[in-house]
């Protein structure tokens, strides 16, 4: 599992790689190629759904659920080495109660971009 920390500034966050190259290989060593492939497919499906869910939830009414969903996303992204997405999810998890709507939606935009970048770096296997 990879440690994830909150980036102090957007510039530092942008410096985070979208994907840690050795993370998937480590997972394969732990659970095998077939298991890792299946788990990764579920990750992509659930992450896409979770990112869409965030856009439907009212921050004011659902900040606790948003924080829980962000926590789950952070953990899953870290498992696969999607460092930037995990860092953004951690940022959302920790700040869901205090974020304003504009910052919330900006963070969601960054998370969507991190998801796209991670998918783009995904090896063809």
N, C-alpha and C positions, 0 to 999 in steps of 0.2 A: 504494500500500500504506500502511496506517496503522501508526504506532508504538503498541505496547502496553506498558504498564508495570504492575508489580504494585502494587495498592493497599495502602497501609500498614495500613489498618483497614477493617472491614466498612462503616462509615459512608461512607468515601470510595468504596468499591466500589459501594455503593448509589446514590451520586451519579452514577456513570457511566451514560450513556444506554444503553438496550438496543441501540439501532441508530443509527449515524451516517447521517443522511438522505442525504448526497451520495455515499456510497460506491457504491451501485448505479449511479447515473448515471455516475460515473467509469469503472466497469467497462464500461458500455454504450458509452461513447466509445472505449474501448480495443478491444473485441472485437465490438461490435455487439449489437443487442437480442436477436436469436435466440440467439447464443452465450452472452450473459450469462444469459438465461433458462434455457438448458440447464444451464449450470454451476451456477446457483443451485438448480435442482431436484436435481442430484446432491449439492450441499452439504447440503440438508435431509435427504435420504435417508441419506447417509453419517453425518451428525451424529447423527441419531436412533439409528442402529446403533451408533455409537461410544459414545454415552452409555449404551446398554444393555450394551455390552461391558464398560465399566468396572465395572458392578455384578456381573459374573460372574467377574472376575479377583481373585485373592487379592493384596492389596497386598504381603504378605511374600514371595510367590513370584514376582510379576510386576511389581515396581516399575519395572524398565527398560522393559518393554513399555508400561506405563501412562504413563511419561514420554514415550515416542516417540509414542504415540497422542495424548497431550495436546498435544505439539508440533504435530502435524498439525492437530489441531482448532484450536489457537491461530492458526495461519497461515491456515487456511480462513476462520475467523470474522473475522479482521482484514481479509481481502480484501473481504468483503461489508459491513464496517463494524459488525459485531456486537461492539461494544466490551466490554460486560460479560462476555459469554461468552468472548471472547478473553483478557481479563484473568484470569478464573478458570482457564482452560486453562493459561495461563502459570504461574499459582500452583501448579497441580497438577504441571506439568512440572518446575518448579524444586524442589518439595518431596516428590516421590514417594518418594525414598529415606528421608526422615526423618519422614514423616507417621505418626501413629498411626491405627488403624482408625476410631476415632470421628471424628477430624478429616477423614479421607479421605471417609467417608460424608457428613459435613456438607458438604464441598466438592462432592461429587456432587449433593447436594440443591440447592445454590446454582447449580450448572451447569444442572441440569434447569430451575430457575426462570428462569435467564437465557435458556435456549433458548425456553421458553414465552413470555417477554416479547418476545424478538426476533421470534418468529412472529406474535405479536399486533400488533406494529408494522409488519409486512410490508405494503407497499402492494399493493393489488389491481391486478395488471397482467397 
